[in-house]
């Protein structure tokens, strides 16, 4: 049963929202998650990460039952450890991304059946692509291959999402322009990264599909985020909440704002709007 505020489910972005600046779950956020679970609320991760990248956080996020992974391309039941739904990229996308990445000197990370895949020789140098903070995560959770270009051109490989880490923002713009004719959705991440999912697939679509599966009215949901790839999530949710560290565009579209990640803004969102 909903509380007087009318919300039953909260969908939280991870990086820049649920996790603090050091990519950790603080004690305050963990306590708020436990309180929400005890109250019978549904807690959902809404992240660009794949399932394999959630492994380091499973203990801290034990109260979280569902995940909208890969920017909406894969829905996962964390309790039963099973995929609820997924949407693959059209087969022509990966080879085109391989060509664009080669032209721009970019690093590609792919997500296939919930598993993150990257080139072994790229990971030690992720600072080059402004992604150094994620290096420990990749070292711990990614499936590392010798030749990512060969993987992207393998017709037997299916991808739900591709991340292209460019050297500069200008390179990212050129990459997006080179790929604009493809039937995909683009979203920006971090300083120079381009996220690619199938046409019509984003965090908002993922939230609506999960609500359909669970029988929850989307109007009774809260979406919390900070960046451009969270915009569809906030649009789909009944209440849109921006983190204190959100981009100006996200802050402007939100119904409410909470503290930033360094001050447990995610815990504030849970307590204010779910409990």
Secondary structure by P-SEA (a helix, b strand, c coil): ccccccccbbbbbcccccccccccccaaaaaaaaaaaaabbbbbbbcccccccccccccccccccccccccccbbbcccccccccccccccccaaaaaaaaaaabbbbbbbcccbbbbbccccccccccccccaaaaaaccccccccaaaaaacccccccbbbbbcccaaaaaaaaaaaccccbbbbbcccbbbbbbcccccaaaaaaaaaaaaccccccbbbbbccccaaaaaaaccbbbbcccccaaaaaaccccccccccaaaaaaaaaccc
